[in-house]
Amino acid sequence: MRKFLSILTVSLAMATTVNAENTKATLHADQGKSTINKEIYGQFAEHLGSCIYGGLWVGENSPIPNINGYRKDVFEALKALQIPVLRWPGGCFADEYHWRDGIGPRDKRPSMKNNNWGGTIEDNSFGTHEFLNLCEMLGCEPYISGNVGSGTVEELAKWVEYMTSEEGTPMANLRKQNGREKPWKVKYLGVGNESWGCGGNMRPEYYSDLYRRYSTYCRNYDGNRLYKIASGASDYDYDWTKVLMERVGHRMDGLSLHYYTCVGWTGSKGSATQFDNDQYYWALAKCLEIEDVIKKHKKIMDEKDPKGKVGLLVDEWGTWWDEEPGTIRGHLYQQNALRDAFVAALSLNVFHRHTDRVKMANIAQVVNVLQSMILTDQKGTGHMVLTPTYHVFQMYTPFQDATFLPIDIESKTMKVSKAYFKDKADKDAGERTLPLISASAAKAKDGSIVLALTNVSLDESETLDIALQGCTAKTVSGRILTSKNVADYNDFTNPDKVAPADFRDAKLKKGVLTVKLPAKSIVVLTVK
């Protein structure tokens, strides 16, 4: 595996010694060219555990306060987050989901067994109407994952017709019978999910032919234009990308990529809240390796698509730890510590730098599953808590559709072992290089500059002198996310243990922004 490289538009001049001088950086406010796609802040809702039932949806008759069946507190939290796109119904679940089971009167919908995730019996009360209506209420784009693994071409084609055709077609008439007169606008359509694994265990050559067939019959109706997304690679499978670029090419609008900060797929993945310092640094170095992965997939795509017409969509990413003790096996309910917030911030900074090809990213997942934004009480009390990752996404909202600005910064680094568990350490596992300071900057639509700064060091604060080139700055304000311990998290008895606060250690003087960045902190500044 290639060592951590200097970053594309943010050059990191790696210092090897610690000195008493302030860290130097230059922000080029006059060199913005590319837009940070707001869809990079996308979310993912799968029928998995209590993501849908008990998370997003409780039904109109629930004692938990709701809006037309949607949990009121969760809905309001997502509305505040300004989520741009929501992916559904999976994930692995998508390739066993038959959409006709989730339409019509809810009391007449057949139940199904969720074979992928814990064998849970679901009543299909949350289906196409419930999802698309939710997206309309949130003001976000729906991203539908179609069933290729166990479905048929006809089934997916008729689903598209049901959702998007105006009138005069059999599926439009059926939709109207079920209470929806006008079609929805559905932009994003995934043609299968993880077709190399739970979506059918296919070879890339076979899937390429299937994609061409399925996508042919997924038509554009009445002004609705589909952005068709092929099921792409997992992590380091560059051959999958190569084959699809050769055999599918511009028949797809986008190609997905999945990358998890995960120890492995067998045995223990480690606790979300009980970890040592080495495991903390391991997670951050592992998450940053996505940059190298993106670069390699981009290089393959560039050879066949030099104009960048096919987008790369990281539609599953985030941390994956062991399930919380006492929770249902297969429901992937995990806590979310300050460590996860760092993974979120560092990953978003990477996506900003590659927005020329990365058109969307969807963290896994939105409620109660893996690195979620929100946790709801599994005992039915109606309690909800916002996670540290939620706070990062909220602090970063000014980056949505802002103009990316290059920033040159010097950062000390440290070497991190690729082995997560000491008792399983491999002498040949090698090391990753972890920069201790990460930065991302952009110009918002109102002309202000938003600057995210992350210091991942557990014990050393840093003072940064940032030269502001190409702009005249008069004021600076900001927020900080930190806590006493990097393993701190929010729960139902202490929901605000990790929460943003005002940040006042940033000063402007003669075109230089001086920032005192505490250890283990994420700071987002607005400069005007």
C-alpha positions in Angstrom: 0.0 0.0 0.0 1.3 3.4 -0.9 2.3 5.7 2.0 0.3 8.9 2.6 1.0 11.3 -0.2 1.1 15.1 -0.2 -2.5 16.2 -0.8 -3.6 17.3 -4.2 -4.7 20.9 -3.7 -3.6 21.3 -0.1 0.1 20.8 0.1 1.3 19.4 3.4 4.9 20.2 4.0 5.7 17.5 6.6 7.9 18.7 9.4 9.9 16.1 11.2 10.9 18.0 14.3 8.9 19.9 16.9 9.9 23.6 17.3 8.6 26.5 19.3 7.5 28.5 16.3 3.9 28.8 15.3 2.7 26.6 12.5 2.6 28.5 9.2 -0.2 28.4 6.6 -1.4 30.3 3.6 -5.0 30.5 2.5 -5.4 31.5 -1.1 -8.8 33.3 -1.1 -8.4 34.4 -4.8 -7.7 30.9 -6.2 -11.1 29.2 -5.9 -12.2 27.3 -9.0 -14.3 24.3 -8.0 -17.5 23.9 -6.1 -17.8 21.6 -3.1 -20.9 19.6 -4.1 -23.5 19.8 -1.3 -24.3 16.1 -2.0 -21.0 15.3 -0.3 -23.0 15.8 2.9 -25.5 13.1 2.0 -27.0 10.6 4.3 -27.9 6.9 4.1 -31.0 5.2 5.6 -31.2 1.4 5.2 -33.8 -1.1 6.6 -31.3 -2.2 9.2 -31.9 -2.4 12.9 -33.8 0.6 14.1 -32.7 3.0 11.5 -36.2 3.1 9.8 -38.5 1.7 12.5 -38.0 3.5 15.7 -35.5 5.9 14.1 -37.1 7.8 11.2 -40.6 6.2 11.5 -42.8 5.4 14.4 -46.3 5.6 12.7 -49.1 8.0 13.3 -50.5 6.1 16.3 -47.3 6.0 18.3 -47.1 7.7 21.7 -43.8 9.2 20.6 -44.5 12.7 19.1 -44.6 12.4 15.3 -45.4 14.3 12.1 -47.5 12.0 9.9 -45.7 9.0 11.4 -42.1 10.5 11.2 -40.5 11.0 14.6 -40.8 14.7 15.3 -37.5 15.1 17.1 -35.5 13.2 14.5 -37.2 15.0 11.7 -36.4 18.4 13.2 -32.8 17.4 13.8 -32.4 16.3 10.2 -34.1 19.5 8.9 -31.6 21.6 10.9 -28.8 19.6 9.4 -29.8 20.7 5.8 -29.2 17.2 4.4 -29.0 17.4 0.6 -29.6 13.8 -0.3 -30.9 10.6 1.4 -30.2 7.1 0.1 -32.7 4.3 0.6 -33.7 1.4 1.1 -30.1 -0.1 1.3 -27.5 -1.3 1.3 -27.7 -5.0 1.2 -31.4 -4.8 2.0 -32.0 -3.1 -1.4 -31.3 -6.3 -3.4 -34.0 -8.2 -1.5 -36.5 -5.4 -1.4 -39.6 -5.6 -3.7 -41.2 -2.2 -3.9 -44.8 -3.4 -4.5 -44.8 -4.8 -0.9 -44.4 -1.3 0.4 -47.3 0.5 -1.3 -51.1 0.6 -0.7 -52.9 0.5 2.6 -50.4 -0.2 5.3 -52.6 -2.7 7.1 -52.7 -4.8 3.9 -49.0 -4.8 3.1 -47.2 -8.1 3.6 -44.5 -8.5 6.2 -41.0 -9.7 5.3 -38.0 -11.1 7.0 -34.9 -9.0 6.9 -32.4 -11.8 6.0 -29.4 -9.5 5.9 -29.7 -7.8 9.3 -30.7 -9.9 12.2 -33.7 -11.7 10.7 -36.1 -9.0 11.9 -39.7 -9.2 10.7 -40.7 -5.9 9.1 -44.3 -4.9 8.2 -43.5 -2.7 5.2 -45.3 0.3 6.7 -42.4 2.4 5.5 -42.3 2.2 1.7 -42.0 4.3 -1.4 -44.6 6.9 -0.4 -43.2 7.3 3.1 -39.7 7.7 1.9 -40.3 10.1 -1.0 -42.7 12.2 1.1 -40.0 12.4 3.8 -37.5 13.7 1.3 -40.0 16.3 0.1 -40.5 17.5 3.7 -36.8 17.6 4.4 -36.1 19.4 1.1 -33.5 16.8 0.0 -33.0 14.7 -3.1 -34.0 11.0 -2.9 -31.5 8.4 -3.9 -33.2 5.1 -4.7 -31.2 1.9 -4.6 -32.8 -0.5 -7.1 -33.0 -4.3 -6.7 -30.7 -6.0 -9.2 -29.6 -9.0 -7.1 -33.0 -10.7 -6.7 -35.3 -8.4 -8.8 -36.0 -8.2 -12.5 -35.6 -5.5 -15.1 -39.4 -5.2 -15.3 -39.7 -4.6 -11.6 -37.1 -1.8 -11.5 -38.5 -0.2 -14.7 -42.0 -0.1 -13.3 -40.8 1.3 -10.0 -39.2 4.2 -11.9 -42.5 4.6 -13.8 -44.5 4.5 -10.6 -42.4 7.2 -9.0 -41.9 9.6 -11.9 -44.5 9.2 -14.7 -47.0 12.0 -14.9 -50.2 10.4 -16.2 -51.6 7.9 -18.6 -49.4 5.0 -17.7 -50.4 1.9 -15.7 -48.0 2.7 -12.9 -49.0 6.4 -12.7 -52.6 5.2 -12.3 -51.6 2.8 -9.6 -49.8 5.6 -7.8 -52.8 7.8 -8.0 -55.0 5.0 -6.6 -52.6 4.9 -3.6 -53.1 8.6 -2.9 -50.3 10.4 -4.8 -51.6 12.4 -7.7 -48.4 14.1 -8.9 -45.2 12.2 -9.5 -42.2 12.8 -7.3 -38.9 14.1 -8.6 -36.3 11.4 -8.3 -32.9 12.3 -9.5 -30.6 9.5 -8.2 -31.0 5.9 -9.1 -28.6 3.2 -8.0 -28.6 0.2 -10.3 -27.9 -2.4 -7.6 -25.7 -2.3 -4.5 -22.4 -4.1 -3.7 -23.0 -6.4 -6.7 -19.6 -7.9 -6.0 -20.9 -9.2 -2.6 -24.4 -9.1 -0.9 -25.9 -7.8 -4.1 -25.3 -11.0 -6.0 -21.6 -12.0 -5.7 -21.1 -11.1 -9.4 -18.0 -10.7 -11.5 -17.5 -7.1 -12.8 -17.8 -8.3 -16.4 -21.2 -9.9 -15.6 -22.5 -6.9 -13.7 -21.4 -4.6 -16.5 -23.8 -6.4 -18.9 -26.5 -6.4 -16.3 -26.1 -2.7 -15.7 -26.4 -2.0 -19.4 -29.6 -4.0 -19.6 -31.3 -2.7 -16.4 -30.4 1.0 -17.1 -31.8 0.8 -20.6 -35.3 0.3 -19.3 -35.1 2.8 -16.4 -36.5 5.7 -18.5 -36.9 9.4 -18.0 -40.5 10.4 -17.7 -42.1 13.8 -18.1 -39.1 15.9 -17.5 -37.6 13.8 -14.7 -34.0 13.0 -15.6 -32.4 10.1 -13.8 -28.8 10.2 -12.7 -27.9 6.5 -13.0 -25.3 5.1 -10.6 -23.5 1.8 -11.2 -22.6 -0.4 -8.3 -18.9 0.3 -7.8 -16.0 -1.1 -5.9 -15.2 -1.8 -2.3 -12.1 -0.1 -1.0 -9.1 -1.3 -3.0 -10.8 -3.3 -5.8 -9.4 -1.2 -8.6 -10.1 -3.9 -11.2 -13.8 -3.5 -10.6 -13.5 0.2 -11.6 -11.3 -0.6 -14.6 -13.8 -3.2 -16.0 -16.8 -0.9 -15.5 -15.1 2.0 -17.1 -14.2 -0.2 -20.1 -17.6 -2.0 -20.4 -20.1 0.6 -19.2 -18.4 3.9 -19.6 -20.7 6.8 -20.2 -23.8 4.7 -20.0 -23.5 5.5 -16.3 -23.6 8.9 -14.8 -21.9 7.8 -11.6 -19.9 5.0 -10.1 -20.2 4.2 -6.4 -17.3 3.5 -4.0 -17.6 2.0 -0.4 -14.9 2.6 2.2 -15.2 2.0 5.9 -12.8 2.8 8.7 -13.0 -0.8 9.9 -10.5 -3.3 11.4 -11.7 -6.2 9.3 -14.8 -8.2 8.4 -14.2 -11.2 10.7 -13.8 -11.2 14.5 -13.8 -8.2 16.8 -13.7 -4.7 15.3 -13.0 -3.0 18.6 -15.2 -1.0 20.9 -16.7 2.4 19.9 -16.0 3.8 23.3 -13.2 1.8 24.9 -9.9 2.2 23.1 -6.4 3.2 23.8 -4.4 6.0 22.2 -2.8 3.8 19.6 -6.2 2.6 18.5 -7.4 6.2 18.3 -4.5 7.3 16.0 -5.0 4.1 14.0 -8.6 5.1 13.2 -7.6 8.5 12.0 -4.8 7.2 9.8 -7.0 4.5 8.4 -9.8 7.0 7.5 -7.3 9.3 5.7 -6.2 6.4 3.6 -9.4 7.0 1.6 -7.5 9.8 -0.1 -5.1 7.4 -1.7 -8.0 5.0 -2.6 -9.9 7.9 -4.3 -6.8 8.9 -6.2 -6.2 5.5 -7.6 -9.9 5.0 -8.7 -9.8 8.5 -10.2 -6.7 7.7 -12.2 -8.4 4.7 -13.7 -11.5 6.8 -14.4 -9.5 9.6 -16.0 -8.0 7.2 -18.5 -11.4 6.4 -20.0 -13.2 9.6 -19.0 -10.7 12.5 -19.2 -13.4 15.1 -19.1 -14.8 13.8 -15.8 -18.3 13.1 -17.0 -18.8 10.0 -14.7 -19.0 11.0 -11.1 -17.4 9.0 -8.2 -20.0 8.6 -5.4 -18.7 7.4 -2.0 -22.2 6.4 -1.0 -21.1 4.3 2.0 -18.4 5.5 4.4 -17.7 5.9 8.1 -16.6 3.9 11.1 -17.6 0.4 11.8 -17.1 -0.9 15.4 -18.5 -3.7 17.4 -22.2 -3.5 18.3 -23.0 -2.1 21.7 -23.3 -4.8 24.4 -26.9 -5.8 25.1 -28.2 -4.7 21.7 -29.6 -7.0 19.0 -27.0 -8.9 17.0 -27.1 -7.8 13.4 -28.6 -4.4 14.1 -25.2 -2.6 14.1 -26.1 -0.2 16.9 -22.9 1.5 18.0 -22.1 4.5 20.1 -20.4 7.5 18.6 -17.4 9.1 20.4 -15.4 12.2 19.8 -13.0 9.9 17.8 -15.8 9.3 15.3 -16.2 13.1 15.0 -12.6 13.3 13.9 -13.1 10.6 11.3 -16.0 12.6 9.9 -14.1 15.9 9.8 -11.0 14.4 8.2 -13.0 12.5 5.6 -15.1 15.5 4.7 -11.8 17.5 4.2 -10.6 14.8 1.8 -13.9 14.9 -0.2 -13.6 18.7 -0.5 -10.2 18.3 -2.2 -11.5 15.8 -4.8 -14.8 17.4 -5.7 -13.8 17.4 -9.3 -14.6 13.7 -9.4 -16.4 13.0 -6.0 -19.9 14.2 -6.6 -21.6 12.6 -3.6 -20.9 10.9 -0.3 -23.3 9.2 2.1 -22.2 8.5 5.6 -23.5 5.2 7.0 -26.0 5.7 8.6 -28.4 8.4 9.6 -30.0 7.0 12.7 -29.1 4.2 15.1 -26.7 2.3 12.7 -22.9 2.5 12.6 -21.6 6.2 12.6 -25.0 7.8 12.9 -26.1 11.4 13.3 -28.7 10.5 15.8 -29.4 7.8 18.4 -32.9 7.0 19.7 -33.7 5.0 22.9 -34.2 1.3 22.1 -36.4 0.9 25.1 -39.3 2.9 23.7 -39.0 5.9 26.0 -38.9 8.4 23.1 -35.5 9.8 24.0 -33.1 11.1 21.3 -29.5 12.2 21.3 -27.3 14.0 18.8 -23.9 12.4 18.3 -20.5 14.2 17.9 -20.7 13.3 14.2 -23.9 15.2 13.9 -22.2 18.2 15.4 -19.4 18.0 12.8 -21.9 17.9 10.0 -23.8 20.9 11.4 -20.6 22.9 11.9 -19.6 22.1 8.3 -22.9 23.1 6.6 -21.4 26.4 5.2 -19.2 24.2 3.0 -22.2 23.0 1.0 -22.0 24.4 -2.5 -19.2 26.8 -1.4 -16.1 27.4 -3.6 -13.2 25.4 -2.6 -10.1 27.4 -1.6 -6.6 25.9 -1.5 -4.7 26.2 1.7 -1.0 25.4 2.2 -0.2 24.3 5.7 2.8 22.8 7.5 2.0 20.0 9.9 3.9 17.8 12.2 3.2 14.1 11.5 3.5 10.8 13.4 3.9 7.2 12.3 1.0 4.9 13.0 1.0 1.1 12.9 -1.4 -0.5 10.5 -2.2 -3.1 13.2 -5.2 -2.2 15.4 -4.9 -4.9 18.1 -1.5 -5.2 19.8 -1.9 -8.9 20.4 -2.5 -9.4 16.6 0.3 -7.1 15.5 2.0 -8.2 12.3 5.7 -7.2 12.1 5.2 -6.7 8.4 2.0 -4.7 8.7 3.8 -1.4 8.1 2.9 2.1 9.0 0.8 5.0 7.9 1.7 8.7 8.2 -0.7 10.8 10.1 -0.7 14.6 9.8 -1.6 16.1 13.2 -3.2 19.2 11.6 -5.9 19.1 8.9 -7.5 22.1 7.2 -10.1 22.9 4.6 -11.3 26.3 3.4 -14.0 27.6 1.1 -15.8 30.8 0.0 -19.5 30.8 0.8 -22.1 32.3 -1.4 -22.3 35.4 0.8 -18.6 36.0 0.2 -17.4 35.0 3.7 -14.6 32.4 4.1 -15.3 29.3 6.1 -12.2 27.5 7.5 -12.2 24.1 9.2 -9.2 23.3 11.4 -8.6 20.0 13.1 -5.9 19.1 15.6 -5.9 15.4 16.3 -3.0 15.4 18.8 -4.2 14.1 22.2 -1.8 16.3 24.2 -0.3 19.1 22.1 -2.0 22.4 21.3 -0.9 24.3 18.1 -0.9 27.9 17.3 -1.4 28.6 13.6 -0.4 31.8 11.7 -2.5 31.8 8.5 -1.7 34.3 5.9 -4.8 35.4 4.1 -4.0 36.1 0.5 -6.4 37.6 -2.0 -8.9 39.0 0.6 -9.3 41.7 3.2 -10.7 40.3 6.4 -12.2 42.3 9.2 -13.9 39.9 11.6 -13.6 36.2 12.6 -16.0 34.0 14.6 -16.1 30.3 15.2 -17.2 27.2 17.1 -15.2 24.4 18.6 -16.0 20.7 19.2 -13.8 19.0 21.9 -14.1 17.2 25.2 -12.0 16.1 28.1 -11.5 12.6 26.7 -11.5 11.5 23.0 -13.6 8.5 24.0 -16.3 10.8 25.4 -19.8 10.4 23.9 -23.4 11.5 24.3 -26.0 9.3 25.8 -29.6 9.7 27.1 -28.5 10.6 30.6 -25.8 13.0 29.4 -26.8 14.2 25.9 -24.5 17.2 25.7 -21.2 15.9 27.0 -19.7 16.4 23.5 -21.2 19.6 22.0 -20.0 22.7 20.1 -19.2 25.9 21.9 -18.2 29.3 20.9 -14.5 29.7 20.0 -12.7 32.9 20.8 -9.0 32.1 20.3 -8.8 33.4 16.7 -7.4 36.9 16.0 -6.9 39.0 12.9 -4.0 41.3 12.5 -2.5 42.8 9.3 -3.8 40.0 7.0 -2.8 37.2 9.3 -5.2 35.0 11.1 -3.7 33.5 14.3 -5.5 30.6 15.8 -4.7 28.8 19.1 -5.9 25.3 18.4 -6.3 23.1 21.5 -5.4 19.4 21.5 -8.1 17.0 20.2 -10.2 19.8 18.7 -12.3 20.6 15.6 -12.7 24.3 14.9 -14.8 25.9 12.2 -14.2 29.6 11.6 -16.1 32.2 9.6 -14.0 35.1 8.3 -15.6 38.2 6.9 
